[in-house]
C-alpha cells in the first residue's frame, strides 16, 4: 500500500471499518416498520453492522414472540434483509439472549443438553459395611444459587457414573493415598462394601451424571443450554439452524451478505448440583485416552463450588498430606485441559465448519467463564471477541487474547461500553474504553449497545425500551442527545480502525501463559475495603492500569519503554501454521522478536520446541519471581518463584522438563531475569522494541502495524483523568517521511517533530490526557527533519450566547401491525419532547451552575460567538481549542464551513479551511448524557445497583448531578 492509497481510503472509511452494534430486540414484538426504522437510523448514524438477539420483554406472549417463534423467524428475515441491503454486517446469536448456546428442541435428559457430574455422600466408620442401593441425587431438592442467567428446569434422569471412597482427615481434607475406585464392584445401582480399619472415617462419593437443566429465555417454548463437551450438543445446534432457522429465504439473504456471522457470547453456563463439574457422557473415556490414566479415583479432589464463573472456583477437598498437593493440582489441570480439547473438537470446530458451508463466519468470546484454556481455541474461530465489562477495560486484559488473534490473523473485536451506570456517564468515558482497546490491537468495536425506543405496552417508558435492562449497558441509539453527532464520531472510529487493520501487527514480545480460570470479573470488583461502592468511572479512570497496576504482567518496565507484548498458550507454538524464521516468531503475523516464559509450569513438548528454536536463534527470556492475579475480587495472587519448574499435568515428565530447561538456561540466546530485569535482557538480546521510547514514559501506550512501505503507529495517553500533557519520543525502525492523521477529518498531513537517528526515525508527540494519535512513516519517501510544532494564541472567546435544547418525555406513540395471522401486535414508542431554553449571554460554566439551565437539564447546548481574526498568514494552520466540553460529544462550525467533530478528551478542531480575515461566526454544539433529566424524574430510584448486588447488598443506583456543557477556555491557536 502506498501513502496515496492510505490517504484516499481513510478519508471516508468503508462501512466494514465502522463500529458495530449489539441490538437488543424486544423478542419478536417489534413491527416491521420499527425494525426497518432502527436499521435505517443505525446506518444513517454511521454504524457498520448489527448483532441482534432476543431479550425478555416482560408480560408479552412468549409463545407468540419469543425466540424460535414464527414472529422471531420473520423478524430475523427482516433484519437480515435490511442490513444486507445497506451493506451492513449482520450477526445472529447461538440461542436466545446472550448467555450460551441453547435450543427449544432438547430437554435436560437428552445427551444434547448440558450435563453435570453431581455427587452424594455416605460416611462410614472404619470396619463398617454398607450394602444395597446407592443413594441417588434428589433432583427436587433446593439447588445451589447462581448469579448467571436462567434457572434449572425439570430434570428427571440420572446415570450412575462412579463410586469412590477416601479416608477423611477433617476440615475438608482427604487422604490421597486411600482413594479407591469402587465402580467395578457396583451391581446395577447397588454396592456391598466394608470400610477398611484404621484411623479416620471413610467418605463414600457416589457420582451421577444428569442434565444441568439450565434454561434460557425468552423462548417460544423452553430453551435449554446445549452440551459443549459431547458431539451431541453441536449436532443438535447444527440441525436446528439447518432445518428450522435458515429457511431458503434467509439463506438467500445470507448469501448476499459477505459479513454474515454467528456470534457466541459469554460462556455463562451453570451447574446446580453438589458436584459442580461440567461433564459429558464421553468425558471419562476421553480423559483416559488423552491423559493416559483414569480420572475416576481423583473425582473427590475435582468437585467444587463455582458461585460466579470459573474464576470463583473453590474445591471441596484438599489432600491431607502436602506431598500430594502437586499431584492433585496436576490432575485438576488435566481435567480442564481435557475439557478445553472437547470444547474445541466437539463444539467450535464442527460449528465453524457448518457455518462456513452456509456462507457465515463464527465470532466468539472464547473460553472465559468456563474452565477452558483462554487462548487455545483461538485458531478455531474466525473472530475472537473480548469485552470491556467483565475485564474492566484493562490493557493487560485485552492483551490476554491478542496473542491468538494476531498469531492466526483473526479479527480481534470487543464488546464495548457495558457498565453498571445506565445513561449516567459522559461520552468521553466510552471513548477512553475504545482508545484502550485499540492500543492492544483490537480493531473492531461492537458497542453495547442499541435498542429501539419502542417496546411492549405497560413496561416501556421514556427514554425507551431498555433491552439489556437498565443496569448493565449503555444505549448508543437515537434516545441519546449525542446521537446527532454520531456520524462524525463513527467516521472517526472508522478511520482509526482502518489504520489499525493495515498490513500486519508488529508485537515485540510474546509471553507464554496458560490459564483455565481467567479472572473475568475485574470489572465487577467495585467494592472498596470498607464496603463502599466504587463508581465505575472512578475505577476505570484512576485505579488498576491507571494507578500503575497491571494484573497479569505486573512489572511495567516493558510498557514504560514502549516495548509491546501479548499472551498466548505455549501449545499454540506447536501448530504447523506457526513458524520461526531465525529472527521472528510468525513473521507474517505479530513477528515476535523474543518470547518470555514465566509461569511455574510448562509443557515439556513446548519446552523442547523452544529449545529447537533457540538453537536456530530464538531470543528467549526466562523470568523467575513473576506475580499475577488469580482473582482480584478475592484478593488472590500467585507468584511463580521458578519458571517452568514442573509440567502442568500428571504426565511423569518433570525430570525431562528440568533437563530441557537447564539446557535452555545455558544457551547463548537465552537470558534469565527477574521481572524488573526483562527490559535489560531484551536489550542485551537485541530485541528492544520496534517503536521504542527514547526515554521511558508512564503515560503512553502504543500499537504498531506495517503494510509494505508504511509503518502505522497508534499512540494513546491513557492517564485521561490527569491534567498534564506528556511529550513522548518514539524511535521507529526505518527512515522516511512522517505524516499524522486527523481522525475527525481524514486529513493526513506532514508531522512536525521528526528526525532521523541512525537507522531509525524519532517521532515526537505531545499528547493531552486521553488523546490518541496515528502517525504514518512512509519509508518510500525521503526523510525530512522538522522541529516540533508550537502554538500561539490568536484570539480567545470568553462571551457566548447559549441556547439549550432540553430533552424530556413526550407523548408516546402506539404502533400496531396486522400480518394477517389472526392477531395484532402493538408496541409503544416513547417520544422526546425538546424544549428550547435561552440562557442568554453567559460566561462559560457547567449547565448546573447557569441560571436558566440548572441541574435537571439534559440535551444539547448551542453556543454562539464571534471570533475576530485581523489577518491570516498564507499557509498557516489554525485550530480551535475548546478546552473542555465535560466529556460531551459535539461539533464546531466556523462561518459557512462544515460541522466538524472533536475528540471528547482533547477537543481541538482544525479550522484552517474555514477561517476568514475579520469576523468569524462560531457555533459550538455540545451534548450531554441523560443522567440529570432522568435523575430529576426519579428514574434511578427504581434501578438496582448491580455492582452492589454482586456483593449481596440490595440497593438502588445513586445518581449525582453531572457537569455538562462547554466550559473552555476556548482559544484560537496558530501553529508556529
N, C-alpha and C positions, 0 to 999 in steps of 0.2 A: 504494500500500500504506500502511495506517495502522500506527501503532506497536502497536496491539492485534493486528492481523493478524500482524505480525512476531513479537510475543511468543507468540502461540498456535502458530504454525507451527514456531518454533525450539525450543520446549520439548521436542518429540520429533520430530526431523527425519525426513522421509520417507526411504525406502530409497534413492532416487536421489541423495541428498546424502551418503551414507556412503562411506567409502573402498572401493575395489575391489581385486581381487587378480589377479595373474598366477599361473596354476596350471600347474605342470609335471607332465604325466602321464607315467607310465612306458609310453610308447607306448599301445597298446590293451590292455595286460595287465590293468589293474585290473578286478576283478569289478564287477558291477552294484551289489552291496552296498557295496563300497568307494566307488564314485562317489557313491552316494546319501548315504552317511555323511559324506563330505567336504563335500558341498554343504550338508547339514543343519548340520554343525559351523560352516561359514563363515557361514551365515545366523544361527545361534544367537549367534555371536560379534559380529554386527552389521555384517558386510561387505555391500556393496551390489551386488556383481557379480563375475563370474569370467571372465577371459580365459584360454582353455585352449589348450595346444599340446603337441605330442609331443616328448619328449626321449629320446635314445638310452639304452636300458636294458641295455646290455651284451650278454651271450651268449644272449638270447632269440631266438626265431624271428621275424625282422623281416618275413618274407613273410606271416606269420600276424598279427602285432601292429603292424607299422609303419604309418606314415601312409598312408592310401589303402586299407588292408586292410578286409575286412568287419568285423573286430573294431573298428577305429578308427571306421568309419562308425557302427557300432552304439553305441559309447561316446559319440560325438558326439550321437547322438539322446538318449541317457540324460541327458547333461549339459544339453542344451537343455531337455528336459522338466522336469528337476528345478529348474533355475534359474528357468525361466518360472513354474512353479507357485508359487514363493516370491516372485515379483515382483522377482527379481534381474536385472541386466543379464547378457548373455552375449556374448562376443566370440570369433569364430573368428580364426585367423591365416591369412595368404595362402599358406601352404605348411607343410611340416614344419619343426620347430624355430622359430627366430625370425628368421633372418638375412636372408631375402629371399623374394620370391615364387618358388615353384618347383613343378614338376609331374612326375608319373611318366609322362605321356603324350607327352613330347617327347624328342628326343635332340639332342646339340650340333650336328648337321649340318642341323637344320631352322631356318628363319628365325624360329620362335617362341622359340628358345633364345637366351640372351645371346650376343652377338657381340663380338669384339675385333678391332682392327687391329694386325696383327703386322708385323714388318719383318725383312728380312735384307739384308746389305750386300755390296757389292763395292768394292774400291779400284782405281782406275785412275790411272796416272801420266799427265801431260799428253801428248797425242798418241797414246795407246794406244787401240786398238779392241777392242771385245768383240762377240761375235756368238753366236747360238744361244739355247737355252732360258735363261730367267731362273732364278736359284736359288729354290727353294721352302722353306717352313718345314719343319724337321724336327719333326714332331709327336710323335715318340717320344723326342726329346732331353730331358734333365733340364729342369725348369721352375723359374721364379722361386719363391722361398719366399714364403709369405704367412702371416700370423698369423690370417687370417679363417677362418671355418668352411668345411668342405668340402674337396674335392680335385678335381683335374682328371680327369674320366673320359676315355673313348676318343673322340678327335676324329679324324675321317677326312678330311673335305672342307675345302678351302681355295679361295678365289676371288681371283684377281688383282684388286687394286683400283687401284693406281697405281704408277708408276715415276718417281722424281725424282732429279736429280743436283745436287750442290752442291760447290763447291770448299772443301776442308778447310783450316782455318787453325791447327790444332793445339789441344790442350787442350780438345777438345770444341767448338771454335768453328767456325762456318761463315760463308762469305761470302754474306750475304743477297742481294747483287746478282747472284750467279751462279746462283741457284736456277733450274732449268729442268725443266719437266714433260715427260717423255718418254713418257707413257702413250699418246699418239696414235701413236707410232712402233712400238708393240708389235704384232707379228703373231702371233696365237694367244697363246702364252706365250713368244715369242722376241723378242729385241731385238738389232739391229745398231746400234752407236753408237760414235763416236770421241770421247774426251775432248778438249776444246779445249786448245790450247797455253797456256803461261803458267806462272806460279809457283803451286806447290801442287798436291798430288794431288787427284783428284776422288773423291768418295764417291757410289756409286750405291745408292739406297734403293729396295728392292722391297717393296711393301706388299701384304699378303694379308689378306683377311677370313676368319676362321674362328670357330667357336663357342668360347666360353671353356671349356666342358665342366665348369663348376663344379657339383658335386653337393651335395645336401643330404640329411641323414639325421636320424632313421630313416625308412625308407620300405619299403613292401611290395615295391617293385622298386628302381628308381633314380630319384630326383628330380633334375631339372636346373633351374638358375636360368633364369628366363624373360628375354626381350628387353624391356627397359624403354623402348627408343627407337623401334622399329618397331611398327606396329599389330599385327603378327602375335603378339607376346607377350601382350598383354592379351586378344586374341581367344581365344587358347588357354586362358588362365586362366578367362575367362568361360564358355567351352564346357565346361570340366571341372567347374566348380561348377554350372553349369546342368544338365548331363547326368548327373553322377556323384554329387556330394556332396549337393546339395539335392534329396533324394528327396521324394516327395509328403508322407510323414510328417514329414520335417524342415521342409519349407516350412510345413506346418500349424502346427507349434510356433513357428516364427519369426514367423508372422502374429499369434500371441498375445503376443509379447514386444515391447513398444514400444521397448526398448533393445537390440535385437539389432544387433551390429556386426561388421564386418570390421576387423581390426587389421593394419596393415602396420608392422612393426618396423624396426629399423635397416637401412640400405641397405648390407649387408655383402657386396658383390659383388667378385669378384676377376677380374683378368686375369692370365694366366700367361706370355704371350709377351713378346718383347723390345720390342714397341711400347708396351705399357702403356695403350692407348687403348680406351675403350669406344666401340663402333661399332654400326652397323646398316646394312642394305642401302639405306636411304634417306638416310643422314646427309649424304653429299656433295651430293646433289641439294637436300636441304632447306637446307643451308648456303648454297648458291648462290642459291636463291630468296629466302632471308630476309636474307642479308648483302650480296648484290649482287656477289660476286666468288667465285672458285674457291678452295676450301681446299687442293686437291691440292699446289700448289707449296710451300705452307707446312708440309707434314706433317713434314719433318725437325725443325722447331722445336716440334712438339707431342708427339713421342714422349717417354716419361717412365718413371720407376720410381715405384711407389707401394707401399712396403712395408706400410703400415697406414693405410688411409683416405685420402681426398683431401688432407687437410692435410699428409700426408707426401710430397706430390708433389715429385719432383726431375726437372727436364727434362734430357734427354741433351745438348742442344746450345743454345748461345747465339750470337748474331751476333758476328762479329769486330769490326765497327765499332759503336762505342757509338751512333752516329747511327741505327742500325737497331733499337735495343733498344725504343724506344717503339712502332714498327710491329709488332714481334714480339709485344709484350705486348698490343697491340690485337687481333691475330689470335687469340691464345690466349683472350682474353676472348670474342671472337665464337664460338669453338668451344664454350666452356662455356655461353654464353648459348643457343646452338642446342640443346645437349643438354637444357638446362632446358625450352626450348619443347617438345621432343619428349616429355620425361618428363611434362609437364603434359597435352599433347594426345593422346598415344598410350598413356598408362598411367592416370594419375589420373582424368582426366575421363571416359573411357568406363567405367572400372571403377566409379566412383561412380555413374554413370548406371545401370549394370546392377544394382548393389546396391540402389539406390532402387526399382527395378522389382520387386524381390523382398522389399521391406519391411525392408531393412537400411541402415545408415549406414556411412560409411568414416571411421575414425580412423587417423592415420598419423604416424609420425616422419618428417616430410618432409625430403628433400634431404640432410641431413648424412651424411657418409660417402662420398658420390659428389660429383663436381664439378658439382653443381646449385646454383643460387642458393637461398639458405636460405629466403627468405620468399615469393618469388613464387608457389610452389604453394599457399600458404595458402588462397586462396579456393576451391580445387578440392575440398577435403575437408570433412567435417562436423566433425571433431575434430582439433586439432593437438596432437601429443604431443612432449614433450621427455623428458629423463631426468636423474637425479642422478648416475649412474655416470660417464658419459663427460665430463660438464660439471662434475664435482666439486662439485655443489650450490652453484654460484656465482650470486649475484643477477644479475650482468650477463649471464651465460649464459641465465638464464631470461628476461631482457628481450629476448633476440635474436629469439624467435619470438612474444613477446607482442603485437607490433605487428599482424601479420596476424590473430591470434586476436581482438583487440579491434576492429580496423577492420571485420571482416566477421562479427562476432558468433559466432565459433566457440568450441566448448568447448575450453578450454586445460587439458590434463592433463599429468601427469608420471609416468613410470615411476620408482618411488621406493624407495630402500633397497638397491640393489645396491652392494656394496663387495667388497673382496678379503678381508674379515675374517669369515668364516663363523662364526656363533654367538658371536663374541667380544665384541661391543660392547654397551654398556648401551642401554636403550630411549631415553634422552634423546637419544642421537646421532641416532636416526631422527626423533624429534620435531623436532629442530632443522632437519633437511633439509626436513620438511614446512612448518615455520614460514617458512623462507626462500622456498620455492615460493609460498606464499600471498602474500608481500609483492610478488611480481612479477605477481600476478593469475592464477596457476594455481589452479583451483577444483575439480580432480578429481585425487585421489591414487590411483594404481594401484600397490599395494605389490608389490615384487619380492622374495619372492612367497610362494607356498603350494605345498606338496607333501604328498601323502598319506604317512604313515609307511610304508605298505605298498609293497613293491616286489618285484623278482624274487628268487627263491631264489639263494643263493650270493653275492649282491652287496649285499644290504640288511642293514645292521646299525644298532643304536641310535645316534642317536635316530630314524633313519628314512631312507627313500628320499630322496636328495638332490635329484633333479630337475635343477636348473641346476648340477650338480656342486658340490663342497664349497668353491668358491673364488671365486664371482662373485655372491654373493647373500646374503640373509638369509631366514629362514623365519618368516613371521608366521602360524603354524598351531599346532595343538594340542600339538606337541612342546615348545613354549616354556612355561616356568613362568609367564611373564607372561600367557599366554592366558586365565587365569582372569579377568583384568581387562579383556580386550579389549572386552566390551560397554560398559563405561564409557568406554573410550578411543575406540572407533569412533563413539559418540554425540557425544563432544566434537568430534572432527574433523568429523563431520556438521554440527554447529552452526556451526563456522567456515566450512565450505564453503557452507552455506545462506546465511549472512550475505553472503558474497562473491560470490554469484550474484544478489543482489538488484539489480534495475534495470540500470544501465549503468555500465561503468568510467569513471572520470574521471582521465585521464592528462594531465599538464600539457604535456609536450613530446614531439613525435615527431622522432626522429633518422633521417635518410635514410642507409641503409647497405646496400651491395651486397656480397655475399660468396659466392663459389662454392667456397671451400676452407676452410670453417669449422673452427676448431680444436675438435674434439670429443674431444680426448684429454687435456684438462686434468686430468680425474680419474685419469689414468694417470701423471701427472708426479709420481711418488712416490719418486724417487731424488735424494738430496741432492748437493751439489757434490763431495763426497768419495766418492761411490758408496754412501753409507749409505741404507738403506731407511727412508723416512719413513712412519710409520704413518698410515693413512687418517685416523684420528681427530685426529692432530696437524695434518695438512694442512687438513682441513675446519675445525677449531676454532681454529687460531692463524695460519694462513697466508692468502695471497691476499686475499679480501674482508675477512677479519678481521685483516689486517695492512695496511690502507689501500691495497690493490692490487686495483682492478677491472681487468679485462683489455681490455675494448673501449673504453668511455668512461672514460678513466683519471683525469680530473680529478674530484674528489669534491665539488666545490662545490655542485652541484645536490642531490646526495644528502644532504649535511650540512644543507642549507637546507630539506629536506622537499619539494623540487620533484621530481615523478616524471617518468620518461621511459622510452621504449622504442624499439625499432628496427624498420625495415621498408625494403624496397627502394623507391626513389622511383617506379619504374614503376607501382606499385600506385595511386598518386595519379591516374593517367590513366584508371582504370576508371570506367565510368559509375555504378557504385554507391558511389563515394566523392565526397563533396561538401564544399563550404566555404560557410558561410552569412554570411560577412563578419566572423565572430568566431572560430568554431571549425571545425577540420577534423573531419569526420564527427561532427556534433553528436549524432546518435543513438547513437554508439559512444563512443570514447575522448574525443572533444571536445578534441583538442589545441589549445591556445591559442597555440602557437608551434611552428615547425619549425626544425630545425638541419641545415645542410649542412656537412660537414667533410672528406669523402674527396676525394682529389685529382682523381677523375674523376666526371663526372655526365653523364647522357644529355641531349642538347640539347633533346629534347622535354619532359623533366621540368623542365629549367630554364625553358623557355618557359611551362610550366604554372604554375610558381611565380611567374613574373613577372606572369602574368594574375591570379593570386590576390592577389599583393602590391598590384596596382592596386586591388583591392577591399578591402584592409585586412589581408591576411595578415601576421602578425608572423613575421619570418624572421631567424635569426642565422647568419651565415656565419663559420665558425671556421677560422682558419689555424693550422697547427702542432700539430694533434692527433695523438696517438700511440696505436696499438692493437696488440694481439698478432696475430701470424700463426701462430706455433707456439710454445707455451710449452715443450714438451719440447726443442725445438731452440734455444730462447733467441732466437727471431726475432721482431722487432717492426718496425712500419712507421710512419714519421712522414709525415703529409700536410702538407707545407710550405705549400701554397696550395690552398685548397678549390676544387673544380670548375675546375681549370685545363686540363682536356682531357676529351674524350669517352672512354669506356672502349673503344669498338670502332673498327674501321677504316672509319669512315663519312664521312670527309672534312669533318666539321662542327666541328672545333676552333675555327675562326675565328668561326663562328656562335655557338658557346657562349661564347666570350670576349666577344662583343658583348652577349649577354644578361646575362652575369654582371656586366659593367661597369655596365650599366643598373641591375641589381638592387642592386649595392653603393651606388648613389647614391639609392635610393628611401627615402622617409621612414619606412616601417615595417620597414626592414631595418637590422640592426646587424652590424658586422664586429668580431670579437673573437678573442683568444687563448682557449684552453680555460679559463684562470683567470678570464677576464672574462665568461663566459657568464651567470652569475647577475646581474651588474650590468646586462648587456644586456637580459635578460628583465625585470628590474625597470623598466628605462627604457621598455620596450615595454608595460608593464602586464600582464605575464604571469608574475608572481612566484609562482604556485602557489596552488591551492585549499585546501590544508591545510598552509600554510607554518609552519615552526617560528618561534616568536618570537625565539629565539636558536638559532644553529646547534647541532646535536647530532650527534656522530660515532657514536652508539651505536644509532640507531633508523632502521628502515625503515618506510614506511607504504604503504598502498594504500587508495584511496577509491572507493566506489560511491555512486550516487544512485538513489533509487527514489521518484518522486513527491515527497512532502514529507519524505522521510527521507534523511539522509546517513549512510552506514555507513563508519566509519574503522577500519582494521586497523593496529595498531602493534606493532612487534616489536623488542626489544632483542637485536640479532643477535650481540653480542660475548659469547657464552654461556660462554666459558672464562675470562672476567674475574670479578672478585669484587664490584665496586661497582654498585649500582643507579644508574640515571640518571633525572632528572626532566626531561621534555620538555614544553614548552607549545606546543600546536598551535592555530593560528588558522584555524578552519573558516569558510568563507563561509556567511552566513546567521545568523539568530537563532532560538533555540528552546530546548527542554528537552533536556538531555543525559542519556543512560542508558548503563550499562555492562553488558555480557553476562558472566555466569559460564558459560563454555563447558562446564563439568563438570556443571552442574545445569540449565542452560537458563534460569535466573532472569535477568530484565532489571530492574535496579534503578537509581534515580536516582544519577547520578555526583556524587561530592563533588569539587569542584575545577573549576568552570566559571564563566565570567562573560563578559558582552558587552563588546566593544570596537568601537565604531563599528558597521559592518555585518557584523562577524564575531563568532564565539563562540570564546573561548580556552578550550581544554580542557587541564588539567594532568594528566599521567600520570607516576607513578613506577613504573618497570619494573625488575625484577630481571634480571640477565643470563639471556638465553634466554626471558624471559617474553613472552607475547603478550597483546594486549588488543583487544577490539572495543567501540567506543563508537558510539552511535547518536544523531544530532542530529535531533530531531523538530521541524521548522520550523513545524508546525501548532499547537504548544503554546507557551505563554508562557514566556519565558526566566526562569530563577530562578538568581541567583548563589549560590554556596556555596563555602566555603573547602575546601581540600584536606583529605582525611581524615588523621588521625593515629591511631596505635595505642599502647595502653598494655598492658603485660604484667599479666595477671591471675593466671596460675599457670604453673609450669614442671614438666615431668615428666623427672626425671633417672634414676629407678629403674624398670626394666622386667623383665618375665618374657618370655623368648624361647623359642619352640619353632620349630624349623626342619624343614620338610618337604624332606628331601634327595632329589634325583632321580638315578636311575641306571638302568642297563639291567635290564629284567625278562625274563621268559621270552617268546620270540616266539610269535606265533600263526601258524598256517598256514591260509590261506584258499583254498578251491577253488571252481570254478564249472564246471558242465557245461551248456552251452546246447544240447546235442543235435546238435552239429556234428561229432562223431566224435573229440573230444579234450577234455581237462580243463585248464582254466587254473588255475595255482597261484601264489599270492603269499605273501610273508612280511610280517607286520606286527609290528615290534618293539613291545614294551610298556615302559612306565616303571614301575619299582618305586620306591615312595616310602617312605622310612624317616624316622620322626619322631624328631628329636633334641631333647631337652630341655636347653637351655643354662642353665636356672635363672635366678636373679636376676642382672641384668647392669647395668653402665653402658654407655651406647651407644658402640659401636665397630664397625668393619667385621668381618664374619664371620671373615676370615682371622686376626684378632687375638684372637678369642674362644676360650677353652678349651672344648672340646666341640663346636666347629663346625670352624674351621680353614680352610686354603687350598684344600681339594679339594672343597668342597661347592658345589653349585648347587641352586636350588629356590625355595621361598617361605618367608619367615620371618614368624611371627605374634608381634607384640609386644603385651603387655597391661599396663595400668597403671590407676590410678585418679586422676582429677583432682577435687579438691575446690574447688567454687565456692560461697562462702558465700551470695552473693545475686546476682540477675540484675536489672539495671535494665531497666525496661519500654522496649521498642523498641531496646535496644542490640544492636549487631551484634557477634558473636564469630567469630573464625577461629582454627583450629589450625594453627600454623606448624610443619611437621615439620623445618625446617632443611634436611636433605639425606637422600635415600634412595639415594645413589650412582647416581643416574640410573635407578633401578628403578621399574617401574610397580607400582601397588598400590592400596590402598583404606583408608579410615578409617571406623570405626563408633563412634558415641558412644551408649552405653546401648542403647535399643531402636530407635534410628534406623536408616535405611538405610545401606548401604555407599556411600560417596562416593569418587569418583576424584579424582586430583590431577595437576597439571602436573609432569612429571618435572624440569623446570628450576627451578620455583618451587612446591614442594609445600605450598601453603596451602589449607586447606579451610574453607569457611563452615559452621560447626556451630551457627549461631544457633538453628535449629529443633530441634536435638537436645539441647541442654544443659538440665539441671535444677538448681535450687539444691541444694547439698550434694554428695555423692559421685557421680561420673560414671565408669562403666566405659568405658575406651578400648581399642579393638582396632585396631591398625595392621598391615596385611599388605603385605609388600614382596617383589617378585620379583627374580630375578637372570637373567642370561644363562646359557647352558650352558657357558661358557668354562672355568670352573675344574674342573668334573667331566670335561669332555672332555680337558682338558689332563692331568689325573691319569690318564686312561685311555690316553694316548698317541695320541689321535686326530690331533693336529696334526702329529705326526711323519710322517704319511702324506699330508698335504695340501700340494700345491705352492703356493708363494707366487707367484701370477700377477703381482703387481706387480713382483717381481724378474725373472720370466721375460721380461717385455716388454723388458728390457734385455739379454737373452741369458744371464742368470745362472740356473742351476738350483739352487734351494734350497727347503727346506720352510718352512712358516709357523713363526714364532717366537711362541709364546703365553706371556704373562705372567699372573701371578695378578691377577685383577681384584678391586676392592673392591666388596663387596655389603652391603646392609642399611641399616637406619635408623641414621643417625649423629647426627641432631639438629643443634643443640639443639631440643627440642620445647617450644613455648611457646603458651599460650592467650592470645590478644590480644583486647582490646576496642577497637572503633572509637570514637575520641573526636571 
